């Protein structure tokens, strides 16, 4: 896209973290912004914050795991602003725990938000974007979609999945000569509330929790939180990268070039038929 002024940006997970930063950045570019989120108090606060900044904004409850909820949100946005141009499929949760200790509910929750949230978004928006031959899809993947994070199996699986969905979509649109762009956003560690995302876990996926985290797992989680508090990137910096990627039709966006080394090491191990090492795991490398 060459001009964002007066166009419409739709952002899931838009009430906090990177999603809210996207909304501020696109509003600053003259776009109307629609944010959807499952956390209603945060959504109300985000809308108020955006309005106070001068943004033209619509906010609505959107459970990306529920296609009917997502469709209602999309219909309300279109009624308010018209068709979408930039669609940021950004809603995400983390979850944690070694796979031997997980319950099926843990998998269902993470895959429901991170994977099916993207699939549902594409089901709702892609045909219209292709028909208008103008627009951009931003899929929030992760560096975890290119390497491994012990203790985050469902999360890493979901991010590997949406990474290949985004890449496949890019190639399909390019082959068709479409003007619709795609960006695969691969953040490293960003200062968001994703590691507290359990606050939004639905009740029917809480009752069947697996084993409680071990002391070692809790220590690992605390080390990651402490590291992030000191080193995580500001969401506003990521929003600048995404804004530029939309204008420049850039597919890959990595927020932390240092993580490329771990990804390259993994690829070298694959080429050499070597067993996975801790050096290629970004999660484990942080513990060194």
Secondary structure, DSSP 8 states (H G I E B T S, - for coil): ----TT-EEEEETTTSHHHHHHHHHHHHTT-EEEEEES-HHHHHHHHHHHHHTT--EEEEE--TT-HHHHHHHHHHHHHHH-S-SEEEE-------B-GGG--HHHHHHHHHHHTHHHHHHHHHHHHHHHHHT--EEEEE--GGGTS--TTBHHHHHHHHHHHHHHHHHHHHHHHTT---EEEEEE--SBSSSGGGGGGG--GGGTTT--S---HHHHHHHHHHHHHHHHH-B-HHHHHHHHHHHHHHT--EEES-TTHHHHHHHHHHHHHTT----GGG-HHHHTT-
